[in-house]
Amino acid sequence: MIGKISTKKRMKNSIFFTLTIIIALITRLGYLQLIQGKELKEKAYAQQTSDRSVNAKRGTIYDATGKVELAVSSTVETITVNPTNIKEEDKEKVAKKLSELFELDYESVLKKVKKKSSIETIVKKVDKDKTNELRNWQKENNILTGINIDEDTKRYYPQNSLASQIIGFCGSDNQGLNGIEAKYDKYLSGKAGAISRLTDASGGTIKDTSEEYIEPQDGDDLVLTIDATIQGIAEKYLKEACIDNKCTDGGNIIVMNPKNGDILAMAGYPDYNLNEPFKVDENLSKEEQNKQMQALWRNKAISDTYEPGSTFKLVTTSAALEEGITTPDKEGEFCCVGHIEVAGVKIKCWRYYNPHGSESLRMALKNSCNPVFIGLGQKIGVHKYYEYLNKFGFFKTTGIDLPGEASSIFLKEDKVGPVELATISFGQRFEVTPIQMATMLSTIANGGVYVKPRVVKQIISNTETDENGNRKVTNIEPEKGERVLSEKTSKDILSMMQTVVSEGTGKNAKVEGYSIGGKTGTSEDGVNTNKYVTSFIGTAPIEDPQVVILVTLYNPTGEGGHQGGGVAAPVGGQLFSEILPYLEVEKSQN
């Protein structure tokens, strides 16, 4: 009886144990199939296949006319090897040929050829004359497997250094690293293809199997707002100005269409050759070489801030006129005695030794008289002044479609006392970017309506078509913001700016036959640095502004001095003299 019970118990235990194992196996199988199935399938595929990536061609970058190519991709080839498919007795011969043909280190190549792996990259982006020589050598030596020659692409910049700090460049993997190349990389890069083949456990080719080719999808093309001709004009005169005036820290020029925000040119000096972005002075240390590269790549027009000096008096003028505090031509409204006292601090006019005396607002702007604008700032008040700074967009980035844009540096409103407001009113002790200044004047020139700057106006697809079968074109529409000033205030400021150029500190920007308005500026580059930033900002024609120009020169140390009227204004005149005729702007007799 006891034996029967014991036998039954053993049977129950055996059945329970067996069921437990079956349940565990089913659970494990379900986990492998349902939870890990996708991952294991991918791993199995990876073990059973060998993939070689095929880079897509990056999209072409055109200038505003759509005719000038600024960046293109040419077809080159990449060499890889499958070490397991090269006979042992041929490995040294293969390594020797590859190292000789492509000027590589023999030992490094031999190490790759002998490596126990399915694929090794030997050299990328090789011209076809070299790869054709390799093909012929393979045939002559009957080495037809194990060496792969695959199509690749190489980025090329036909205009060399033109607009280098806007366009940017690519790395060895065709990824955009700077400028437009980086900002619009997802459009330009396309989608890589692949060449796949089945392999055995050791990575060798399985007989009677063929390679599968997955075609890459080329990237989209871009049409910029940059006009290659205007960009060339800007770069020419900027280089001359920086060399002639010995600008130790370079300079930049922005040319903008105030009606739609199009950046027609954005020049920086010094610049660099886009086809050789890493070329620097080999005599420098590695650290200094890196600093030099970063400085050349940096687009100071959007990434660096500076004190705008007297060009900022246009903002004070705008707020004062819009608030009805003053009018342009009331004679004797102001009187310059060479200084003004603010909270016990005496602030001098730049011409303190020969005061301007009785002035209207027009005359004060023409003379760039600091005390007048300090007085206007006091009447406007901190809160209202900061409202206008905000409306003009100085408390945020412009949102221009380029990487690395900086924002301004202002004291917080509650930290601004009488002296701080006074210095802001004539353009000192705060910092803005050149692109913010160009956008400010574009707002005035655009009848008082804010317009956002942009550098790309079209994306042309290489994969999608429209209803007519043509390549799909996406237009990037201009973005306008709120009205900052009334049209009357806008016209009054433009009229006074014209007087600055015809009679005042900006007279060196005059161009016969064109009505040009402008304002000059000079400021210290930091506190007690003995360095200066000199600038000129202008627009033309005054009756219907088509173009805004900002010239900024950093630390001019030449014989011409560092004043905006003597150094930067002449550059503005040179730019207007070529750009206005190119844009077919009619001459006037104003």
Secondary structure by P-SEA (a helix, b strand, c coil): caaaaaaaaaaaaaaaaaaaaaaaaaaaaaaacccaaaaaaaaaaaaabbbbbbbcccbbbbccccccccbbbbbbbbbbbccccccccaaaaaaaaaaaaacccaaaaaaaaacccccccccccccaaaaaaaaaaaaaacccccbbbbbbbbbbbcccccccccccccccccccccccccccccccccbbbbbbbbbcccccccccbbbbbbbbbbbbbbbbcccaaaaaaaaaaaaaaaaaaccccccbbbbbcccccccccccccccccccccccccccccaaaaaaaaaaaacccccccccccccccaaaaaaaaaaacccccccccccccccccccccbbbbccccccccccccaaaaaaaccaaaaaaaaaaacaaaaaaaaaaacccccccccccbbbbbbbcccccccaaaaaaaaacccbbbcaaaaaaaaaaaaaccbbbbbbcccbbbbccccccccccbbbbbccccccccccaaaaaaaaaaaaaaaaccccccccccccccccccccccccccccccccccccccccccccbbbbbbbcccccccccccccccaaaaaaaaaccccccbbbbbcc
